[in-house]
Amino acid sequence: MSTPLSNHQTDSSSVPSVLGGAVIGRTREADVVLAALATRRNILLEGPPGTGKSTLLRAVAEELARPLFLVEGNAELTPARLLGAFDPAQVLNSGYTADAFVDGPLLSAMRSGGLLYVEEINRVPEETLNVLITAMSEREANVSRLGRVVAVPGFTVIAAMNPFDAVGTARISGAVYDRTCRVTMGYQSAVEEVAIAERAVVSVFVELGGSGVDAASSMEESDRARLTKTVEMVRATRSHPDIRQGASVRAAIDLEVLCRQLAMQRVDGGGAAISRNDADVTRDAALAALSGRIRLFEGSGRNADDVVSELWRRFFAGASTGQVTHTPGKDPAR
């Protein structure tokens, strides 16, 4: 049986970070990605949502001072949107010249020797995927009426996908795997997720500014204790028997942010702000942050609010203001 997170050191200063501190943990993954880019290998990042794939890549691009072009993979991504197209107005004035062509993200990355990041590559239509595969293997693209475009050294394709998402996706062809180095990115350790959430929560309120920002962006010991429970609850969604797909650390971030904001907005009978640990605050924040992020098994016979409420009772009911503690040894959800 694993040791509860609350028994571990959760101070973010104890957690390793890479790429100038921009990424918490992920030392191995960052090392492999940097090695692949140094040798001009294309990369496939595989992992569930919220595991830091985009964060890692943005940090790598900044560290290497490389241009980064983002593409969202979906059914609307046609070859023309990936490659680019001629500007109709300029075509009328000067014909199909190179100056009349507006580069899409693929050609922009090829001409600049930059990084092309394709999110959700398993949602990209086959015709568009074939264009991408050619660029990965041949380092060139052929565009009608424009001609052949050869990539500048340094051009690299980094694709990402959630291997557990079966809705609106297609099976990735062997041609993609054959042209990429695969880096898997699972959920991080509990301690790292607490550090990630703490950094993100503080950042949210610093960016918002305004009244109450100093108090909202602080991280006292009681806040860390609540955040630890929040991360524990989110992690529990990944192993719950009724949940097919659990939530990522993003849910923990949103839950904590909502706790802080709700506590500032609500007042008690005397007109004072209520505690961030108030039962209604933590329960409402949990339902809002988690209910839309979890996917239940069809045969569970339950809804998301019911399951989130169960988890809230397990992790928060005994610690929340005004709640009766449960009998030791008995699951408070039952």
Buried (B, 14 or more C-beta within 10 A) or exposed (E): EEEEBEEBEBEBEEBEBBBEEBBBBBEEBBEBBBEBBEEEBBBBBBBBBBBBBBBBBBBBBEBBEBBBBEBEBEEEBBBBBBBBBBBEEBBEEEEEEEEBBEBBBBBBBBBBBBBBBBBBBBBBBEEBBBBBBBBBEEBEBEBEEBEEBEBEEBBBBBBBBBEEBEEEBEEBEEBBEEBBBEBEBEBBEBBBBBBBBBBBBBEBBEEEEEEBBEBBBEBEEEBBBBBBBBBBBBBBBBEBEBBEBBBBBBBBBBBBBBBBBBBBEBEEEEEEBBBBBBBBBBBBBBBBBBBEBBBBEEEBEEEBEEBBBBBBBBBBBEBBEEBEEBEEEEEBBE
